[in-house]
């Protein structure tokens, strides 16, 4: 039995769309006197924009780091890429490495 799967866009995309909808809601609130349909569209744009922003924040917070180390198991052009500090090892990472016995 398969479960329900909802594929959401990336957190950055959802956040951008959410912010755009919040700006549209703000603009609709400015022109509400001139366009009566703006009174109907503004709460929907506001609600969907806020929902997308909350989903984007939750998705970015719950996003896995992958690999558990510094940089994880990121791949670029078929090769593993490690993101470390350009200034070398920090004091705390050296201390952790020494205490682990590595």
N, C-alpha and C positions, 0 to 999 in steps of 0.2 A: 504494500500500500504506500503510495506516495503522499508526501505532506504538501501543504500549501506553501508555495514559494513566491515571494514578491520581490522582484528585482528592482531596486531603487537606483536612481542615478547616483553619481558620486556626491559626496558631502559638499564639495565645492560648488557643483552645479546646482544642487538643491538650495544651498545658501544664496547663490546669486539670483536664482529665480524668486526665492522668497523675498529678498531685498527689493527686487524689481516690482513685485506685486505690492509690497508695502508702499513704495513710491507712487505706484498707480493709485492706490487707495488714498494717499495723501492728496494727489492731484484731483481725484474725483471729489474729495471733500471740499476743495477750493471752488470747483465749478458746479457744486450741487444746486445753487440757486438758479443758474442759467439752464442746466440740463436736468430735468426731473429723473431721467433714467439713471443718473449718477447716484441718486439716493438708494437705488436697488443694487447697483454693482459694487458700491464702496464697501459694504460689510463683507461681501463674498471675497473680494480681493484682499481685504484685511485678514480675514480668517484663514484663507488658503496660504497667504504669505507667512503668517505666524506659524501655521502648522508645518510648512516647509522649513522654516528656520529652526524650529524645535527638532524636527527629524534630522536636519543636517548636523546640528550640535550633537545629538545622541549618536548618530552614525560615526561622526569623527571621534567621539570619546570612546566608543566601543570598538573602533577599528583595531584589528590585531597588528602587533608590531612585527610578527614573523621572525622566527629564528631565536628570539629572546636575547640577542646580543646587541652590540652597537651596530646598527645598520640593518640587521636581519639578513635574510637571504635574497637580496635584490639582484636582479639579472639585467644586464644590458648587452645587447648583441651576443647573447649566448654565454657571456662570462659573468661570474659572480663579482659584484661590486660591493666593497665595504666602505662605509663612510666613517672615517675616524677624525680625530682632531688634527688639523694641520700643524699644531704646535707640539705634537707628540703626546705621550701619555700623561694624564693628570696624576696628581699626588694620590688621590683616593683610589684611582684604578690600579696604580702600582701597589698600594697597600693591600687592596683586595687580592691582587694576583699573588703577592707574597704570602698572605694568610691562607690562601687556597692551596699553597704548596706546588704551584705550577712553575 
